[in-house]
C-alpha cells in the first residue's frame, strides 16, 4: 500500500507539477531577458560620450550664479521651456537638435565672461527648473510630459546642425505667420546663407498666429515721443501714418509716423507687437494693428515644426525645411 501511494505521488509530480514549475521558470527567464533587452536599448540611446562640450557653464541671471551642468541635462530644461510638451515628438526632437546647436554656437562665440550661455530667452535661450516646469503642467501629465522631453533629447544625443562643418546660429521662434524672415531684416549685418525665407503651411491653426493691438492717437504720440521728442503727426492726413516698405518675408520694413520713418522692428518694440508682420487700420481716432505670427520670424518656426510633424515629417526633414544646405552631424565628428 505504501509503495502504491509513493508511486502515485511520483506520477502526479512528474505529469503535472514539474511541467507547471518549468513553465513558470521559463516565463520568468523570458521576462528577465525582455527587461535586460529594454535596459540595453535605453542604455544604447543614452551611452553617447561627448569628446567635447559634454558639460557647459550656465549663468542664472537672477542670482548671477554660474552652474556647470551636463549638456543634455541642460537641454531637458531648455526644451521644456521653449516648446509645449503636447507638441508632436518629432517637433520636440527637432527643437532638441536646434537647441543643442544653438548652445554649441554660443559656447564657441561666448557672450558672457564666465559662462557659456545664460538662462534668459531675451539674451540666449529660455531655461526653467524641473520643479517650476512641473508646476505649470496639469498634475496628471507631469511625469509623462517630462519623460517625453527626456526622450526627445536622449534620442538626438550628440546631433547638431552644421554649415561648412561648423555649428550654425540656429535661430528659432514661435510662429512665422506662414513665412519666415531673413536675419538681415531683423538685426542687420550681411545675413547667413542657411537662413532664407521659407513658407510653412498649417500655422494658422495655432493661437500664436493672430493677435491685435489698438491705440488711440494720443497713445501713439506718447509712445513715439519716448524716443523721438520732436515727433509731429497730423492724424487727419492719411499719408502721415503708413507702411513704406516690406521685407522679403512680407513683414514691415519701414513705416512712416509723421516726420519720422522708423523700422518695423522698432515699431514692434515701441508698441509691444508680437511680430513685424502687421497691417494697420485707422478709424475713429484710433489705430489698430492686426498682427500675424509671434517672434522675429528667423529660422525654425515652432508651430510650423509641429504642423509639419502632424503631416508625417520627421525631425531631420523639419530642420532641412527651415535651414538651407545644412548637414546634421554628431558633435564628435567636427
PyMOL commands that set and color helices and strands:
alter all, ss='L'
color gray80, all
select helices_A, chain A and resi 2-46+71-82+89-108+130-136+139-154+184-187+203-205+217-225+264-271+302-310+315-322+331-333
alter helices_A, ss='H'
color red, helices_A
select strands_A, chain A and resi 55-60+65-70+117-118+159-163+166-167+172-173+210-216+241-246+252-257+260-263+278-283+286-292+300-301+327-330
alter strands_A, ss='S'
color yellow, strands_A
deselect
rebuild
show_as cartoon
